[in-house]
Amino acid sequence: MSLVPIRQQLRAEEINRAIRAFLTERRGRALTTTERREYERMRAAWLAAGPLRWRKGR
């Protein structure tokens, strides 16, 4: 049984996907100061959304 509400889990997954896409677009180079701030903002939102519960098969 999960202690994190389902909607909150989905939100964390959505934010995680956005972070991965953001970093993939910038692969191979350092982040600018502005990009680093955006990454930190997304990371804070991900942490606030609660832990990801990885489903079997991932």
C-alpha positions as CSV (number, residue, x, y, z in Angstrom):
1,M,0.0,0.0,0.0
2,S,1.3,3.4,-0.9
3,L,1.3,6.3,1.6
4,V,1.5,8.9,-1.2
5,P,-1.8,9.8,-2.9
6,I,-2.1,8.6,-6.4
7,R,-2.5,12.1,-7.9
8,Q,0.6,13.2,-6.1
9,Q,2.5,10.2,-7.5
10,L,1.3,11.1,-11.0
11,R,2.4,14.6,-10.6
12,A,5.9,13.5,-9.4
13,E,6.1,11.3,-12.5
14,E,5.1,14.1,-14.8
15,I,7.7,16.5,-13.3
16,N,10.3,13.7,-13.5
17,R,9.6,13.3,-17.3
18,A,9.8,17.1,-17.7
19,I,13.2,17.2,-15.9
20,R,14.5,14.4,-18.1
21,A,13.4,16.1,-21.3
22,F,14.9,19.4,-20.1
23,L,18.3,17.8,-19.4
24,T,18.2,15.7,-22.6
25,E,17.8,18.8,-24.7
26,R,20.9,20.3,-23.1
27,R,23.0,17.1,-23.2
28,G,26.7,17.6,-23.9
29,R,27.0,21.1,-22.5
30,A,26.9,22.9,-19.2
31,L,23.7,24.6,-18.1
32,T,23.5,28.4,-18.2
33,T,22.8,30.2,-15.0
34,T,19.1,30.7,-16.1
35,E,18.8,27.0,-17.1
36,R,20.3,26.0,-13.8
37,R,17.7,28.0,-11.9
38,E,14.9,26.4,-14.0
39,Y,16.3,23.0,-13.3
40,E,16.4,23.7,-9.5
41,R,12.8,25.0,-9.7
42,M,11.7,21.8,-11.3
43,R,13.6,19.7,-8.9
44,A,12.1,21.5,-5.9
45,A,8.6,20.9,-7.4
46,W,9.5,17.2,-7.9
47,L,10.6,16.9,-4.3
48,A,7.5,18.6,-3.0
49,A,5.3,16.3,-5.1
50,G,6.6,13.3,-3.0
51,P,8.6,10.3,-3.8
52,L,8.2,8.3,-7.0
53,R,6.9,4.8,-6.5
54,W,8.5,2.8,-9.3
55,R,6.1,0.3,-10.8
56,K,7.3,-3.3,-11.5
57,G,8.8,-3.6,-14.9
58,R,10.4,-0.1,-15.0
